[in-house]
Structure formats: C-alpha cells, structure tokens
Amino acid sequence: MSIEIGGYRPGALADIVGLHARYYARYWKFGMPFETKVGMELAEFLARHDASNDLFLAAYGDEGAVGSVIVDASGGGPRGAHLRWFIVNEDMQGRGLGADLLGRAVSFCDERGYESVWLTTFAGLDAARSLYERHGFVLVGEAEADQWSGEVQEQIFERRASALPGR
C-alpha cells in the first residue's frame, strides 16, 4: 500500500475518529462516550485550526487516513502545545509510520520554538510510550481520572525543549 502524508482532506475527520473508536473499543472496551469525545474535540480543533501554529498531519492510504497526529498549539493552554490524536491503523503498525508521524510533529514544534509540548495517554500503551520517550517526552504525572470512560490510569507526558540534549 502506498502511503502519502499530508494535511487535511475531506473525510479525514471521520477516518481519524473511526481509527480511534475501533482500536480503543477492541482493546480497551471504550464505547460511545469515547467516540463522541474524540469526534467533538477533533471537529472543534478543525474549526479553529491555525496552520501557522497548529499541525494537522495524516497518513493516507488507498481507503483514506490510516494514521494521524495533531499539534494543537492554539488550544494547548498554559502547558504549551498539545500533541493529540496520534494513532496508526493496526495493519500499518510496526512499519515506522508512527515514528515518522511523531517525528514530523516534534520537528514542527521545534521549528516554531515551542518550549513545551504535552500529551495525555494512559498506562498500558507501551509501544506508544516507547515512541514518546524516544522523542524526548517524559512522564510528569499520573491520575486515576479517566477522561476516556475506559477505566484506565491517565498519564501526562511532557517534552521540554530546554531539557533536550544540546539545548
């Protein structure tokens, strides 16, 4: 399958919501509350997307988006730029696509001089955590709070430019 990485295309919102909904329902038993949260928040992001500060990046295959990563700097709040909706279709995992997408997102942040980039995830997503750590993210907090309605332990990772080697 040929993969092209680029910005928004019609149908990308639905594809990305679907990737999240199917994966997290299958492996983590997340249901409608999670799917609607992803859909509402991603739609809200796209409605206010500012290409000079925010990044919408998707990997497209023959059938639509097979992966995504978003940098929400405009809505990231006091923590800095918010890395969101990072996912790769199960059929594409283990081929370097996730590392490529995450690397592009981190480079985007570095090029814009973002001091802090943060993300929320949860315990048990070991492959993703490994990618985050290889790209300079550090676990800075854990909470029993579960914004995804999946009975998981939330984790917050942060990447501070000043803490990276050579800075």
Backbone as JSON Lines, residues from 0, in Angstrom:
{"i":0,"aa":"M","n":[0.83,-1.18,0.0],"ca":[0.0,0.0,0.0],"c":[0.87,1.24,0.0]}
{"i":1,"aa":"S","n":[0.57,2.14,-0.88],"ca":[1.26,3.41,-0.96],"c":[0.7,4.37,0.09]}
{"i":2,"aa":"I","n":[1.57,5.04,0.83],"ca":[1.17,5.97,1.87],"c":[1.64,7.37,1.5]}
{"i":3,"aa":"E","n":[0.75,8.33,1.65],"ca":[1.08,9.74,1.43],"c":[0.76,10.5,2.71]}
{"i":4,"aa":"I","n":[1.7,11.29,3.17],"ca":[1.5,12.06,4.39],"c":[1.22,13.5,4.01]}
{"i":5,"aa":"G","n":[0.15,14.05,4.58],"ca":[-0.22,15.41,4.25],"c":[-1.23,15.97,5.24]}
{"i":6,"aa":"G","n":[-1.77,17.12,4.89],"ca":[-2.72,17.81,5.74],"c":[-4.14,17.3,5.54]}
{"i":7,"aa":"Y","n":[-5.06,18.16,5.93],"ca":[-6.47,17.79,5.89],"c":[-6.94,17.47,4.48]}
{"i":8,"aa":"R","n":[-7.78,16.44,4.37],"ca":[-8.52,16.1,3.16],"c":[-9.95,15.79,3.57]}
{"i":9,"aa":"P","n":[-10.92,16.0,2.69],"ca":[-12.29,15.65,3.04],"c":[-12.38,14.18,3.49]}
{"i":10,"aa":"G","n":[-13.08,13.96,4.57],"ca":[-13.24,12.63,5.14],"c":[-12.24,12.3,6.22]}
{"i":11,"aa":"A","n":[-11.2,13.13,6.39],"ca":[-10.16,12.83,7.37],"c":[-10.71,12.81,8.79]}
{"i":12,"aa":"L","n":[-11.6,13.72,9.12],"ca":[-12.17,13.74,10.46],"c":[-12.84,12.41,10.77]}
{"i":13,"aa":"A","n":[-13.7,11.95,9.89],"ca":[-14.4,10.68,10.09],"c":[-13.42,9.51,10.16]}
{"i":14,"aa":"D","n":[-12.41,9.51,9.3],"ca":[-11.43,8.42,9.31],"c":[-10.69,8.36,10.64]}
{"i":15,"aa":"I","n":[-10.26,9.5,11.15],"ca":[-9.48,9.54,12.38],"c":[-10.34,9.15,13.57]}
{"i":16,"aa":"V","n":[-11.56,9.65,13.62],"ca":[-12.47,9.24,14.69],"c":[-12.69,7.73,14.61]}
{"i":17,"aa":"G","n":[-12.88,7.21,13.41],"ca":[-13.09,5.77,13.24],"c":[-11.9,4.94,13.68]}
{"i":18,"aa":"L","n":[-10.69,5.39,13.34],"ca":[-9.48,4.68,13.78],"c":[-9.45,4.57,15.3]}
{"i":19,"aa":"H","n":[-9.69,5.7,15.96],"ca":[-9.69,5.7,17.43],"c":[-10.81,4.82,17.99]}
{"i":20,"aa":"A","n":[-12.01,4.99,17.47],"ca":[-13.16,4.25,18.0],"c":[-12.97,2.74,17.87]}
{"i":21,"aa":"R","n":[-12.55,2.28,16.71],"ca":[-12.39,0.85,16.5],"c":[-11.26,0.26,17.35]}
{"i":22,"aa":"Y","n":[-10.12,0.92,17.37],"ca":[-8.98,0.4,18.12],"c":[-9.28,0.34,19.62]}
{"i":23,"aa":"Y","n":[-9.75,1.44,20.16],"ca":[-9.95,1.5,21.61],"c":[-11.16,0.7,22.07]}
{"i":24,"aa":"A","n":[-12.13,0.49,21.22],"ca":[-13.25,-0.41,21.57],"c":[-12.76,-1.85,21.61]}
{"i":25,"aa":"R","n":[-11.95,-2.21,20.63],"ca":[-11.48,-3.6,20.53],"c":[-10.56,-3.99,21.68]}
{"i":26,"aa":"Y","n":[-9.61,-3.12,22.02],"ca":[-8.59,-3.49,23.0],"c":[-8.83,-2.95,24.4]}
{"i":27,"aa":"W","n":[-9.62,-1.9,24.53],"ca":[-9.79,-1.26,25.83],"c":[-11.26,-1.13,26.24]}
{"i":28,"aa":"K","n":[-12.15,-1.6,25.4],"ca":[-13.6,-1.58,25.69],"c":[-14.16,-0.17,25.82]}
{"i":29,"aa":"F","n":[-13.52,0.82,25.17],"ca":[-14.07,2.16,25.15],"c":[-15.29,2.15,24.24]}
{"i":30,"aa":"G","n":[-16.28,2.92,24.56],"ca":[-17.51,2.92,23.79],"c":[-17.9,4.3,23.29]}
{"i":31,"aa":"M","n":[-19.2,4.52,23.25],"ca":[-19.74,5.75,22.69],"c":[-19.23,7.02,23.38]}
{"i":32,"aa":"P","n":[-19.09,7.06,24.71],"ca":[-18.57,8.3,25.31],"c":[-17.2,8.69,24.74]}
{"i":33,"aa":"F","n":[-16.34,7.7,24.54],"ca":[-15.02,7.97,23.97],"c":[-15.12,8.45,22.53]}
{"i":34,"aa":"E","n":[-15.89,7.74,21.72],"ca":[-16.0,8.1,20.31],"c":[-16.58,9.51,20.13]}
{"i":35,"aa":"T","n":[-17.59,9.84,20.91],"ca":[-18.18,11.18,20.77],"c":[-17.22,12.25,21.27]}
{"i":36,"aa":"K","n":[-16.45,11.95,22.3],"ca":[-15.45,12.91,22.79],"c":[-14.4,13.19,21.71]}
{"i":37,"aa":"V","n":[-13.88,12.14,21.1],"ca":[-12.89,12.32,20.03],"c":[-13.5,13.12,18.88]}
{"i":38,"aa":"G","n":[-14.7,12.75,18.47],"ca":[-15.35,13.44,17.35],"c":[-15.6,14.91,17.63]}
{"i":39,"aa":"M","n":[-16.15,15.21,18.8],"ca":[-16.44,16.61,19.14],"c":[-15.17,17.45,19.25]}
{"i":40,"aa":"E","n":[-14.17,16.91,19.94],"ca":[-12.94,17.67,20.15],"c":[-12.14,17.85,18.86]}
{"i":41,"aa":"L","n":[-12.11,16.83,18.02],"ca":[-11.4,16.94,16.75],"c":[-12.12,17.93,15.83]}
{"i":42,"aa":"A","n":[-13.44,17.9,15.8],"ca":[-14.21,18.85,14.99],"c":[-13.98,20.28,15.48]}
{"i":43,"aa":"E","n":[-13.96,20.45,16.79],"ca":[-13.71,21.79,17.36],"c":[-12.32,22.28,16.98]}
{"i":44,"aa":"F","n":[-11.34,21.38,17.04],"ca":[-9.98,21.75,16.64],"c":[-9.94,22.18,15.18]}
{"i":45,"aa":"L","n":[-10.54,21.38,14.3],"ca":[-10.5,21.7,12.87],"c":[-11.2,23.03,12.57]}
{"i":46,"aa":"A","n":[-12.24,23.36,13.31],"ca":[-12.96,24.61,13.09],"c":[-12.12,25.83,13.43]}
{"i":47,"aa":"R","n":[-11.16,25.68,14.35],"ca":[-10.32,26.82,14.74],"c":[-8.85,26.65,14.33]}
{"i":48,"aa":"H","n":[-8.55,25.61,13.59],"ca":[-7.18,25.29,13.17],"c":[-6.49,26.51,12.58]}
{"i":49,"aa":"D","n":[-5.3,26.79,13.07],"ca":[-4.47,27.89,12.58],"c":[-3.18,27.26,12.06]}
{"i":50,"aa":"A","n":[-3.06,27.17,10.74],"ca":[-1.93,26.45,10.13],"c":[-0.57,27.03,10.5]}
{"i":51,"aa":"S","n":[-0.49,28.28,10.93],"ca":[0.8,28.84,11.3],"c":[1.25,28.35,12.68]}
{"i":52,"aa":"N","n":[0.32,27.91,13.52],"ca":[0.65,27.47,14.87],"c":[0.32,26.0,15.14]}
{"i":53,"aa":"D","n":[-0.66,25.47,14.43],"ca":[-1.15,24.11,14.66],"c":[-0.78,23.21,13.5]}
{"i":54,"aa":"L","n":[-0.69,21.92,13.78],"ca":[-0.36,20.94,12.73],"c":[-1.44,19.87,12.67]}
{"i":55,"aa":"F","n":[-1.99,19.68,11.5],"ca":[-2.87,18.55,11.23],"c":[-2.13,17.7,10.22]}
{"i":56,"aa":"L","n":[-1.77,16.49,10.62],"ca":[-0.99,15.62,9.76],"c":[-1.63,14.24,9.75]}
{"i":57,"aa":"A","n":[-1.88,13.74,8.55],"ca":[-2.46,12.4,8.41],"c":[-1.68,11.61,7.38]}
{"i":58,"aa":"A","n":[-1.68,10.3,7.59],"ca":[-1.11,9.38,6.61],"c":[-2.29,8.79,5.86]}
{"i":59,"aa":"Y","n":[-2.25,8.91,4.54],"ca":[-3.36,8.46,3.7],"c":[-2.95,7.26,2.88]}
{"i":60,"aa":"G","n":[-3.82,6.25,2.9],"ca":[-3.67,5.08,2.06],"c":[-4.78,5.06,1.04]}
{"i":61,"aa":"D","n":[-4.98,3.94,0.42],"ca":[-5.99,3.81,-0.63],"c":[-7.41,4.08,-0.14]}
{"i":62,"aa":"E","n":[-7.7,3.77,1.11],"ca":[-9.06,3.89,1.64],"c":[-9.26,5.1,2.54]}
{"i":63,"aa":"G","n":[-8.3,6.02,2.61],"ca":[-8.43,7.19,3.48],"c":[-7.3,7.23,4.49]}
{"i":64,"aa":"A","n":[-7.53,7.95,5.58],"ca":[-6.49,8.13,6.61],"c":[-6.24,6.83,7.35]}
{"i":65,"aa":"V","n":[-4.95,6.48,7.47],"ca":[-4.53,5.29,8.21],"c":[-3.68,5.65,9.42]}
{"i":66,"aa":"G","n":[-3.52,6.94,9.65],"ca":[-2.76,7.41,10.8],"c":[-2.89,8.91,10.92]}
{"i":67,"aa":"S","n":[-2.61,9.41,12.12],"ca":[-2.68,10.86,12.31],"c":[-1.88,11.28,13.52]}
{"i":68,"aa":"V","n":[-1.55,12.55,13.53],"ca":[-1.0,13.24,14.7],"c":[-1.35,14.71,14.52]}
{"i":69,"aa":"I","n":[-1.71,15.34,15.62],"ca":[-2.1,16.74,15.59],"c":[-1.33,17.47,16.68]}
{"i":70,"aa":"V","n":[-0.86,18.67,16.37],"ca":[-0.28,19.56,17.36],"c":[-1.25,20.72,17.49]}
{"i":71,"aa":"D","n":[-1.83,20.84,18.67],"ca":[-2.79,21.9,18.96],"c":[-2.11,22.93,19.85]}
{"i":72,"aa":"A","n":[-1.43,23.88,19.22],"ca":[-0.75,24.93,19.98],"c":[-1.73,26.05,20.34]}
{"i":73,"aa":"S","n":[-2.67,26.33,19.46],"ca":[-3.63,27.4,19.69],"c":[-4.51,27.12,20.9]}
{"i":74,"aa":"G","n":[-4.84,25.86,21.13],"ca":[-5.71,25.49,22.25],"c":[-5.01,24.7,23.32]}
{"i":75,"aa":"G","n":[-3.68,24.69,23.32],"ca":[-2.93,23.86,24.27],"c":[-2.94,24.35,25.69]}
{"i":76,"aa":"G","n":[-3.27,25.63,25.88],"ca":[-3.33,26.19,27.22],"c":[-1.96,26.49,27.81]}
{"i":77,"aa":"P","n":[-1.92,26.69,29.13],"ca":[-0.68,27.11,29.77],"c":[0.43,26.07,29.74]}
{"i":78,"aa":"R","n":[0.11,24.81,29.49],"ca":[1.14,23.77,29.42],"c":[1.96,23.87,28.13]}
{"i":79,"aa":"G","n":[1.44,24.54,27.12],"ca":[2.14,24.63,25.84],"c":[1.36,23.93,24.75]}
{"i":80,"aa":"A","n":[2.06,23.52,23.71],"ca":[1.43,22.84,22.58],"c":[0.96,21.45,23.01]}
{"i":81,"aa":"H","n":[-0.23,21.07,22.56],"ca":[-0.84,19.8,22.96],"c":[-0.76,18.82,21.79]}
{"i":82,"aa":"L","n":[-0.06,17.72,21.97],"ca":[0.01,16.67,20.96],"c":[-1.23,15.79,21.15]}
{"i":83,"aa":"R","n":[-1.99,15.6,20.06],"ca":[-3.28,14.92,20.19],"c":[-3.52,13.98,19.01]}
{"i":84,"aa":"W","n":[-4.45,13.06,19.2],"ca":[-4.98,12.17,18.16],"c":[-3.89,11.46,17.36]}
{"i":85,"aa":"F","n":[-2.9,10.96,18.09],"ca":[-1.82,10.19,17.49],"c":[-2.28,8.74,17.42]}
{"i":86,"aa":"I","n":[-2.39,8.22,16.22],"ca":[-2.83,6.85,16.03],"c":[-2.35,6.34,14.68]}
{"i":87,"aa":"V","n":[-2.13,5.04,14.61],"ca":[-1.79,4.37,13.35],"c":[-2.66,3.12,13.26]}
{"i":88,"aa":"N","n":[-3.26,2.91,12.11],"ca":[-4.08,1.73,11.86],"c":[-3.29,0.48,12.21]}
{"i":89,"aa":"E","n":[-3.96,-0.47,12.82],"ca":[-3.29,-1.71,13.24],"c":[-2.52,-2.38,12.11]}
{"i":90,"aa":"D","n":[-3.05,-2.37,10.9],"ca":[-2.39,-3.01,9.76],"c":[-1.08,-2.32,9.39]}
{"i":91,"aa":"M","n":[-0.91,-1.08,9.83],"ca":[0.29,-0.31,9.49],"c":[1.29,-0.23,10.65]}
{"i":92,"aa":"Q","n":[0.92,-0.74,11.8],"ca":[1.81,-0.66,12.96],"c":[3.05,-1.52,12.77]}
{"i":93,"aa":"G","n":[4.15,-1.07,13.34],"ca":[5.4,-1.8,13.25],"c":[6.18,-1.55,11.98]}
{"i":94,"aa":"R","n":[5.75,-0.61,11.16],"ca":[6.41,-0.3,9.89],"c":[7.12,1.04,9.89]}
{"i":95,"aa":"G","n":[7.13,1.73,11.04],"ca":[7.8,3.02,11.13],"c":[6.91,4.21,10.86]}
{"i":96,"aa":"L","n":[5.65,3.98,10.54],"ca":[4.75,5.1,10.24],"c":[4.51,5.97,11.47]}
{"i":97,"aa":"G","n":[4.3,5.35,12.61],"ca":[4.09,6.11,13.84],"c":[5.3,6.96,14.19]}
{"i":98,"aa":"A","n":[6.5,6.38,14.07],"ca":[7.73,7.14,14.35],"c":[7.87,8.3,13.38]}
{"i":99,"aa":"D","n":[7.51,8.08,12.11],"ca":[7.58,9.14,11.11],"c":[6.62,10.28,11.46]}
{"i":100,"aa":"L","n":[5.36,9.93,11.76],"ca":[4.38,10.95,12.1],"c":[4.79,11.73,13.35]}
{"i":101,"aa":"L","n":[5.2,11.02,14.39],"ca":[5.6,11.68,15.62],"c":[6.83,12.54,15.41]}
{"i":102,"aa":"G","n":[7.8,12.05,14.63],"ca":[8.99,12.84,14.32],"c":[8.65,14.12,13.6]}
{"i":103,"aa":"R","n":[7.72,14.07,12.66],"ca":[7.3,15.27,11.95],"c":[6.62,16.26,12.89]}
{"i":104,"aa":"A","n":[5.81,15.74,13.81],"ca":[5.13,16.61,14.77],"c":[6.14,17.3,15.69]}
{"i":105,"aa":"V","n":[7.11,16.55,16.18],"ca":[8.14,17.11,17.06],"c":[8.97,18.15,16.3]}
{"i":106,"aa":"S","n":[9.32,17.85,15.06],"ca":[10.08,18.82,14.25],"c":[9.28,20.1,14.04]}
{"i":107,"aa":"F","n":[7.98,19.97,13.79],"ca":[7.11,21.14,13.65],"c":[7.19,22.01,14.91]}
{"i":108,"aa":"C","n":[7.12,21.37,16.07],"ca":[7.19,22.1,17.34],"c":[8.55,22.77,17.53]}
{"i":109,"aa":"D","n":[9.61,22.05,17.2],"ca":[10.96,22.6,17.32],"c":[11.16,23.79,16.38]}
{"i":110,"aa":"E","n":[10.68,23.68,15.16],"ca":[10.81,24.77,14.19],"c":[10.1,26.03,14.66]}
{"i":111,"aa":"R","n":[9.04,25.89,15.41],"ca":[8.29,27.04,15.9],"c":[8.76,27.49,17.28]}
{"i":112,"aa":"G","n":[9.72,26.79,17.83],"ca":[10.29,27.19,19.11],"c":[9.39,26.93,20.31]}
{"i":113,"aa":"Y","n":[8.52,25.94,20.21],"ca":[7.65,25.63,21.35],"c":[8.49,25.04,22.47]}
{"i":114,"aa":"E","n":[8.49,25.69,23.6],"ca":[9.27,25.23,24.75],"c":[8.7,23.94,25.33]}
{"i":115,"aa":"S","n":[7.37,23.84,25.37],"ca":[6.74,22.69,25.99],"c":[5.69,22.1,25.07]}
{"i":116,"aa":"V","n":[5.73,20.78,24.95],"ca":[4.72,20.01,24.22],"c":[4.26,18.93,25.18]}
{"i":117,"aa":"W","n":[2.96,18.73,25.3],"ca":[2.44,17.76,26.26],"c":[1.37,16.89,25.61]}
{"i":118,"aa":"L","n":[1.12,15.76,26.24],"ca":[0.08,14.86,25.75],"c":[-0.49,14.09,26.92]}
{"i":119,"aa":"T","n":[-1.72,13.63,26.74],"ca":[-2.31,12.72,27.71],"c":[-2.5,11.37,27.03]}
{"i":120,"aa":"T","n":[-2.26,10.34,27.8],"ca":[-2.44,8.97,27.34],"c":[-2.82,8.15,28.55]}
{"i":121,"aa":"F","n":[-2.66,6.85,28.49],"ca":[-2.94,6.06,29.67],"c":[-1.99,4.87,29.74]}
{"i":122,"aa":"A","n":[-1.85,4.36,30.95],"ca":[-0.95,3.23,31.2],"c":[-1.4,2.03,30.38]}
{"i":123,"aa":"G","n":[-0.41,1.32,29.81],"ca":[-0.69,0.12,29.04],"c":[-0.43,0.25,27.56]}
{"i":124,"aa":"L","n":[-0.29,1.47,27.07],"ca":[0.0,1.68,25.65],"c":[1.52,1.74,25.48]}
{"i":125,"aa":"D","n":[2.16,0.6,25.66],"ca":[3.62,0.53,25.75],"c":[4.35,0.93,24.48]}
{"i":126,"aa":"A","n":[3.85,0.53,23.32],"ca":[4.53,0.9,22.07],"c":[4.5,2.41,21.86]}
{"i":127,"aa":"A","n":[3.36,3.03,22.13],"ca":[3.26,4.48,22.0],"c":[4.18,5.16,23.02]}
{"i":128,"aa":"R","n":[4.18,4.67,24.25],"ca":[5.03,5.27,25.27],"c":[6.5,5.22,24.85]}
{"i":129,"aa":"S","n":[6.91,4.11,24.29],"ca":[8.29,3.98,23.82],"c":[8.61,5.04,22.75]}
{"i":130,"aa":"L","n":[7.69,5.24,21.84],"ca":[7.89,6.29,20.82],"c":[7.97,7.67,21.46]}
{"i":131,"aa":"Y","n":[7.08,7.95,22.39],"ca":[7.1,9.26,23.06],"c":[8.45,9.49,23.73]}
{"i":132,"aa":"E","n":[8.91,8.49,24.46],"ca":[10.17,8.63,25.18],"c":[11.36,8.79,24.23]}
{"i":133,"aa":"R","n":[11.34,8.09,23.1],"ca":[12.42,8.25,22.12],"c":[12.44,9.65,21.51]}
{"i":134,"aa":"H","n":[11.31,10.33,21.56],"ca":[11.23,11.68,21.02],"c":[11.31,12.75,22.12]}
{"i":135,"aa":"G","n":[11.77,12.37,23.3],"ca":[12.06,13.34,24.35],"c":[10.94,13.61,25.34]}
{"i":136,"aa":"F","n":[9.84,12.87,25.27],"ca":[8.75,13.06,26.23],"c":[9.07,12.31,27.52]}
{"i":137,"aa":"V","n":[8.68,12.91,28.63],"ca":[8.91,12.34,29.95],"c":[7.57,12.29,30.69]}
{"i":138,"aa":"L","n":[7.33,11.2,31.41],"ca":[6.14,11.09,32.23],"c":[6.22,12.1,33.36]}
{"i":139,"aa":"V","n":[5.23,13.0,33.46],"ca":[5.25,14.03,34.5],"c":[4.09,13.9,35.48]}
{"i":140,"aa":"G","n":[3.13,13.02,35.19],"ca":[2.02,12.86,36.12],"c":[1.14,11.69,35.76]}
{"i":141,"aa":"E","n":[0.5,11.16,36.79],"ca":[-0.48,10.09,36.62],"c":[-1.68,10.42,37.5]}
{"i":142,"aa":"A","n":[-2.85,10.0,37.04],"ca":[-4.06,10.27,37.8],"c":[-5.03,9.11,37.61]}
{"i":143,"aa":"E","n":[-5.87,8.92,38.58],"ca":[-6.93,7.92,38.46],"c":[-8.06,8.44,37.58]}
{"i":144,"aa":"A","n":[-8.08,9.76,37.34],"ca":[-9.1,10.36,36.48],"c":[-9.05,9.68,35.12]}
{"i":145,"aa":"D","n":[-10.21,9.48,34.54],"ca":[-10.3,8.77,33.26],"c":[-11.22,9.54,32.33]}
{"i":146,"aa":"Q","n":[-10.65,10.45,31.57],"ca":[-11.45,11.26,30.66],"c":[-12.01,10.47,29.49]}
{"i":147,"aa":"W","n":[-11.58,9.23,29.3],"ca":[-11.99,8.44,28.14],"c":[-13.07,7.4,28.47]}
{"i":148,"aa":"S","n":[-13.48,7.33,29.72],"ca":[-14.52,6.39,30.14],"c":[-14.14,4.94,29.88]}
{"i":149,"aa":"G","n":[-12.88,4.62,30.1],"ca":[-12.41,3.26,29.84],"c":[-11.78,2.58,31.03]}
{"i":150,"aa":"E","n":[-11.91,3.19,32.21],"ca":[-11.34,2.62,33.43],"c":[-9.84,2.38,33.3]}
{"i":151,"aa":"V","n":[-9.13,3.42,32.87],"ca":[-7.69,3.35,32.7],"c":[-7.02,4.4,33.58]}
{"i":152,"aa":"Q","n":[-5.71,4.28,33.75],"ca":[-4.96,5.26,34.54],"c":[-4.34,6.28,33.59]}
{"i":153,"aa":"E","n":[-4.81,7.5,33.7],"ca":[-4.34,8.58,32.82],"c":[-2.89,8.94,33.14]}
{"i":154,"aa":"Q","n":[-2.15,9.26,32.07],"ca":[-0.76,9.69,32.2],"c":[-0.57,10.97,31.4]}
{"i":155,"aa":"I","n":[0.29,11.83,31.92],"ca":[0.64,13.06,31.21],"c":[2.14,13.02,30.93]}
{"i":156,"aa":"F","n":[2.48,13.21,29.67],"ca":[3.87,13.28,29.23],"c":[4.15,14.69,28.74]}
{"i":157,"aa":"E","n":[5.38,15.12,28.95],"ca":[5.77,16.46,28.51],"c":[7.16,16.39,27.87]}
{"i":158,"aa":"R","n":[7.34,17.23,26.88],"ca":[8.63,17.37,26.21],"c":[9.03,18.83,26.33]}
{"i":159,"aa":"R","n":[10.07,19.1,27.09],"ca":[10.54,20.47,27.27],"c":[11.81,20.65,26.44]}
{"i":160,"aa":"A","n":[11.78,21.63,25.56],"ca":[12.92,21.87,24.68],"c":[14.2,22.14,25.47]}
{"i":161,"aa":"S","n":[14.07,22.86,26.57],"ca":[15.27,23.2,27.37],"c":[15.89,21.99,28.03]}
{"i":162,"aa":"A","n":[15.16,20.88,28.15],"ca":[15.69,19.67,28.77],"c":[16.32,18.72,27.77]}
{"i":163,"aa":"L","n":[16.24,19.04,26.47],"ca":[16.78,18.16,25.45],"c":[18.28,18.34,25.32]}
{"i":164,"aa":"P","n":[19.01,17.29,24.98],"ca":[20.46,17.4,24.79],"c":[20.79,18.47,23.74]}
{"i":165,"aa":"G","n":[21.81,19.24,24.02],"ca":[22.26,20.25,23.06],"c":[21.47,21.55,23.12]}
{"i":166,"aa":"R","n":[20.63,21.71,24.12],"ca":[19.85,22.97,24.24],"c":[20.2,23.69,25.5]}
